[in-house]
Amino acid sequence: MGIIRDIDELTPSMADLCRKFLSRCQDAGIRVAINETKRTDITQLLYFLQGNIDPVKHNKDIVNEYNRLRKKYGLWEVSVTDALNKQITWTLESNHAGGNAFDAVPIKDGKVWWNAPIEVWNQIGEIGESVGLKWGGRWEHKDFPHFELP
């Protein structure tokens, strides 16, 4: 099982807030996609390992094995540079695991817009906060797509 995008996989209260969030984004004229909802333990572990593989101790072979596992569990492959340097989570204990978090990404020209300007992310974050969600864009390690229960 790879990435789960089904809002119904969230806890009932989180699913309700997610739907309110999507409705308010639509009302504001912002298209967003839910990129991820509930996470399996293996997905969280694989995310945690990215950026935490020590380049001194590991080589390209370990990255190849890492990508083999990512593919097995329905995740995209990462480059050697990203596997070694691009940390995407700082914890093994994510609110995604319990269905109390989702990631939302703006859409532009029918495609996810990961490199949207900060103003777009801020507008999406403010909409999430307006429905009662905690936004990862306020954290020290910014996580602009992330929303969770407070």
C-alpha positions in Angstrom: 0.0 0.0 0.0 1.4 3.4 -1.0 0.0 6.9 -0.6 -3.5 7.1 0.7 -5.5 10.1 -0.5 -9.0 8.9 0.6 -10.6 11.5 2.9 -12.7 8.7 4.4 -9.5 7.1 5.7 -9.3 10.1 8.1 -11.0 10.1 11.5 -14.5 11.3 11.2 -13.8 14.7 12.8 -10.7 15.2 10.6 -12.6 14.2 7.5 -15.3 16.8 8.3 -12.6 19.5 8.7 -10.9 18.4 5.5 -14.2 18.7 3.6 -14.8 22.2 5.1 -11.2 23.2 4.1 -11.7 22.0 0.5 -15.1 23.8 0.3 -13.5 27.1 1.5 -10.6 26.7 -0.9 -13.0 26.3 -3.7 -15.0 29.4 -2.5 -11.7 31.3 -2.5 -11.0 30.2 -6.1 -8.0 28.1 -5.1 -7.8 24.6 -6.5 -6.1 22.1 -4.2 -5.6 18.3 -4.2 -5.4 16.1 -1.1 -2.0 14.6 -1.7 -2.0 12.3 1.3 -4.3 11.3 4.3 -3.6 8.3 6.5 -0.1 6.8 6.5 1.0 3.2 7.1 3.8 2.6 9.5 6.1 1.5 6.6 5.3 4.7 4.6 6.2 6.8 7.6 9.4 4.9 8.1 10.4 5.3 4.5 9.7 9.0 4.7 11.7 9.3 7.9 14.7 7.5 6.3 14.8 10.0 3.5 17.4 12.6 4.4 18.6 10.5 7.3 20.7 8.1 5.4 24.3 9.0 6.3 26.3 9.6 3.1 29.6 8.7 4.8 28.3 5.3 6.0 26.1 4.5 3.0 26.6 4.5 -0.8 24.6 4.3 -3.9 23.8 0.6 -3.3 21.8 1.5 -0.1 19.9 4.2 -2.0 19.1 1.6 -4.7 17.8 -0.7 -2.0 15.9 2.2 -0.4 14.2 2.9 -3.8 13.4 -0.8 -4.2 11.5 -0.6 -0.9 9.8 2.6 -1.9 8.6 1.1 -5.2 7.4 -2.0 -3.4 5.2 0.1 -1.2 3.9 2.4 -4.0 6.1 5.4 -3.4 8.1 7.3 -6.0 11.8 6.8 -6.4 14.2 9.5 -5.1 17.6 10.6 -6.4 20.7 9.8 -4.5 21.0 13.5 -3.5 17.4 13.6 -2.2 17.8 10.3 -0.4 20.8 11.5 1.4 20.0 15.2 1.9 16.3 16.1 1.5 14.6 15.3 4.8 10.8 15.2 4.5 9.8 14.2 8.1 11.5 14.5 11.4 9.5 12.0 13.3 8.3 8.4 13.3 5.2 9.5 15.2 3.1 11.3 12.6 -0.5 12.4 13.0 -1.0 10.9 9.6 -0.7 7.4 11.1 -3.8 7.9 13.2 -5.8 9.5 10.4 -5.6 13.0 12.1 -3.6 14.7 9.3 -3.7 15.4 5.6 -1.4 17.1 3.1 -3.0 19.5 0.5 -1.2 20.9 -2.5 -2.3 23.7 -4.8 -3.2 22.9 -8.4 -2.1 25.0 -11.4 -2.9 24.2 -15.0 -4.2 20.8 -13.9 -1.0 19.8 -12.1 0.2 19.8 -8.5 2.1 23.1 -7.9 4.8 22.2 -5.3 6.7 25.3 -6.0 3.8 27.7 -5.6 4.7 31.2 -4.3 4.6 31.6 -0.5 1.5 33.8 -0.9 -0.4 30.9 -2.2 0.7 28.6 0.6 -0.1 31.3 3.1 -3.6 31.7 1.7 -4.2 27.9 1.8 -2.7 27.8 5.4 -5.0 30.5 6.6 -8.0 28.8 5.1 -7.1 25.6 7.0 -6.6 27.5 10.2 -10.0 29.2 9.7 -11.8 25.8 9.8 -9.9 24.8 13.0 -6.8 23.0 11.6 -3.2 23.3 12.8 -1.0 24.2 9.8 2.5 22.9 9.3 3.5 26.2 7.6 3.7 27.8 11.1 6.3 25.3 12.4 10.1 25.8 12.7 10.6 23.2 10.0 8.0 24.4 7.6 5.6 21.8 6.2 3.3 23.9 4.0 1.1 21.1 2.7 0.4 19.6 6.2 -2.7 20.1 8.2 -3.7 18.3 11.4 -6.0 18.4 14.4 -4.9 20.9 17.0 
